[in-house]
Amino acid sequence: MKKMLAALFLGLAAVASAHAAYPEKPIMAVVPFPPGGSTDAIARTMGAKMSQTLGQQIVVENRPGATGAIGAGYVKNAAPDGYTFMVASIGVYSVNPVLQKKMVYDPSKDFDLLTVAVRAPNVLVATPAFPANQLNELIAHLKKNPEKVTFATSGAGSSDHLTAALFWQKTGTSGIHVPYKGGAPAISDLIGGHADVSFQNLNVVAGHIKSGKLKALAITGDKRSPLLPQVPTLSELGVKEVDVYSWQGVAAPKGLPADVKTKLYNAVVGSLRDPEISKRLTEQGFEIVANSPEEFAKFQAQELARWKQVIEAGRIELD
């Protein structure tokens, strides 16, 4: 009996020692999208600071496909040891479960949700030649010309697509959804006058608005952005319940040991709250959230319910 207890004690001590030594090797940050996008940039910005904090390199690995589902599935099946985590956007956590018929992961059950890292509102922008210069003019134009105004988006089920669908539902209007393979080509066509309007992430269109390549009609945040203080919110202009943010969250495979989870969480949140990184991200149009795992779980459930309602009301399906 004593031998059994001694062996058990030594085993528990070894496990505790292993956890205390975490991390002992590089950590993989999976981004389920191609390089160069907002999520990828946030992961790399965070990772550089986390590497300093943890004493191990954070290696960003892009695993794109199926609107983020391939990378998310990979993380779901990874060992819950703290050496793999994911940085992904709203679609992975709160849209794919509604739109995709054959899901390879359940964001509510298959991950330890760590934190919502950042968020950024969308901006309703138009090509400079578009006849409407204010939101009320756009709404009037849409009502007079149903199913004629093109709304460019970065893809079916994307944040900008769902924002447009919610906007149509709340204003009693409609438009032609034109999905692109990513935000960059959508914005390029918008600037070139090949599409009319779009709801795009603030951080990717702020420069184009300031240069005059696009004109901003409204912002989807609950307050004005310091990057574009002259642009009113939709709520200010009378369109309620269309406060929309694109956001990126950090999660790990379900079942992290408590001490490893705490250490990883502290490194993630610490990187976001670092004055230099916080300033850099804020200047790009992001708002630092860095909330708790419990707050993330509650928020994810709310977002899932919200977009499920929008998708069903709009009868939105993946192409």
N, C-alpha and C positions, 0 to 999 in steps of 0.2 A: 504493500500500500504506500509506504514511504517512498519507494522507488517511483511509483506511478505519479505521486504528487510532485516529486522532484523533477520528473521529466516534463510534467505539465507546466511547472513553474519556469523551467528553462525554456520551454517552447514559447510561453507567453512573453518571457523576457526577450527572447530573440525577435519576436514579432514587434514588440515595443521598441526595441533597439533599431530595427529596420525602419520603422515609421519615423523614429526620432532623427534618423540619418537622412531622411528624404529632403531634397532629391540627391541621388548619387550618380545620375546620368542625365543627358539632355532630355528635354521635355518637348513633345510634339504638340503644336497648336494647329489644329485642322481648320482650314477655311474651305467651306463647301462651294466655293465660287472661284472663277479664274482670277489670276493676279491682276492687280491694277484698280480694282473697285474699292468702294468705301470700306467694306468689311475687311478686305485684305490689308488696307492701309492701317486700319485701327489695330488689327492683330499684330502687325509688325511694329507699330508704335508702342503698344503695350509690351510686346515681347522683349524689346530692347531693354526696357527698364526692369522687367521681371527677371531677366538674365542677371542683372546686377544684384538684385535683391536675393535671389535664390542661389546664386553662385553656379548656376548651370545654364547652358545655352537653351533658349526657346527657339525651336526650329519650326518655322511656319511651312506647312505642307498644304498645297491647294489640291482639293479633290472635288472638282466641279461635276455637275450633271444632275438632271432631273430636278431643277430648281432647288438645289441644295440637298436633296434627299440622299444622294449617293454618299456624300461626305458625312451626313448625319448618321446614316446606317453604319458606316465604318466606325464612327465614334461609339455608337451604341454597343458594338461587338468588341471594342477594345477592353483590355483589362482595367478594372477600376482601381488602379494603383497610383494615380496622380501623374502618370507620365504621358497621358493623352488628354487634351481638352479641346473644345471647339469654340470658335468665335463665329456666330452666324446671325443673320438678320431676321426680321419679323416673319418673313415667309416660311422659314424653316420651323419656327416655333408655333405660329398661329394661323398659317394659311394653308400650307401643304396638307395638314390633316383633314381639311375640308375638301380641297380640290382634287387631291390625288386619290384615285380609287384603290390602288394597291400600295399601301404604305409599308415601308420596311422598318419604320420606327414609330414610336408614340412619344412625342415630346413631353407629355405629362407623366409618363411612367418609366421611360428608359434612360433618363438623365438625372444627375444631380445638378439642378439649376443653381448656378452660383451668383450671378448678378447681371442686371441690365447695365451694360457698360456706358453707352451713350445713346442719345436720341437727337433727331433733327427733323424739323417740320418740312413739309413739302411746300413748294411755291407754285401757284397757278401762273404760268408764263404763256406768252403768245408771241408769234412771229411779228416783227415790227409792222408789217403791212396789214395785219389783221384789223378789220374795221372797229372793233371794240377796244377802248382804252381804259375802261373802268368795268368793275364786276357787274353792275346793273345793266350796262350796255351789252355785256356778253350774255347774260341771262335772257335779256329781251331778244337778242339775235338768235339764241338757241331755240327759243319758243316760236319765233317766226320761221326758223329754218330747221325743223326737226330732222335728225338723222342726216345732216349735211356737213356739220363742222367736225373736222377730224381731230381726235385726241391721241397724240402719240404717247406710247408707253414703252417701258423697257421689257415688256413681255406680259403674257396672260397670267393673271394672279399676282402680279408685282404690286408693290406698295402704291405706285403711281396709277396703276390700272384700278385698284380697289378704291382709291381716293376719288377717281373720276366717277366710278359707279355710285359711290355714296353721295357725291355731289349731285349727280343726276337725280337720285332718289329724293334728296332733300329739297331740290329746287323745282322738281317736276319737269325736268328737261331731258334731253337725250343727245347723243352724239355718235360719231362713228369711231369705234375703238380700232386703232392701228397699232398692233404690237410689233415691236422690234426685238432683235436679239441683243438686248442690253440697252442701258441708258445712253451710252455714247452715240450710237447711230440715230437714236430717237432725237437727241438734242441737235445733232448735226443736220438732220432733215428739217427740224423746226427752224433753225437759224437760216437754212437755205430756202425757207418758204414752201417746203414740200408737205408740211403739216401745219395745222392752225394753232392748236393750243396743247398744253400738257401740264400735269402736276409732276414736278421733278424735285428731287431732294435739294434742299437749300444749298448744301455744301458744293454741289456740282454745277449749279447755275448762277450762283451769286456773282461770279466774275463776268459772265455773259450779260447779266442784267446791268452791272455797273458800266460795261463797255458799250451798252446800247444795242447789242446783238439780239437781245430778247427784252420784252417788256413784261413787268410783273404786275398782275392784277390783284393778287391777294396771297396771304400766307395761311397755312392750315394750323399753325400753332395756337396755343391758348393765350399767347401774348406776342407782341411784335418782336422781331429779331434785332439784336444790336447790329447785325451785319447789314440789314436793310430796314432801318427804322422808319423810312418813309412809306413802307408797304403795309397796309392795314391787314388785320386778320379777317377771315371769313365771318367770324362772329360779330366783329365790329360792323361789318357791312350787312348784317341781318341774316346771314346763313348760319343757322345754329347746328350743333351736333356734328360738325365736320372737322373737329379738332383731331388732326391726324399727325402722327409722328412715325417716321421710319426709325427703327432702333436696332441695335446690335446687342446680343446677349452672350454670356459665356457659360458653358455647361461642360460637364464631364460624364463619363460612363457611370451609371447608377451603382451605388455601393461603395463609394470612397470611404476609407477609414476616417474616423472623425478628425484625428489630428492632421492627417494629410489634407483633408478637405479644408480645414481651418488655415493651414499654411498656404495652400494654393489660393484660396479666397483672399487672404490678406495680401498676397503678392499681386493679384489682379487689381484689387481695389487700390492698393498702395500705388501702383503704377498710374492709375487714372487720376489719383489725387495729387500726384507729384506736380508741383507748381509749374515746371517747364512744360510737361506733357499736357497738363490741363490747359495752359495758355495756348499751346499749339493747336489743340483740338478745338478749343473755343473760337479761335481765329478762323478756323475752317468752317465754322457754322454748327458744330456739334455742341450739345449740352451734356455735361458729365452727370450721370445718374448714380452709378456705383452703389446700388441698393443691396439689401440683404437677400440671402437665398429665399427666405420666407416671402419677402415682398415681391421677388421675381416670380415665384410660383403663383402667387395671387394675381399678379399682373398678367402673366401668360394665360391664365384661365379666362380672365376678363377679355383679353384681346381675341382669344380663340372664339368665345361666344359672340363677340361683336362682329367679327369678319364672317363668321358662319351665317349670321343673319343677313349681312350685306350680299354675300355670295348667293344665298338661296333666293333673296328678293330680286336680285338681278339676273338670276338663272345663268350665272357665270360658269363656264366649263373651260377646261384646258383644251387648246387647239389640238 
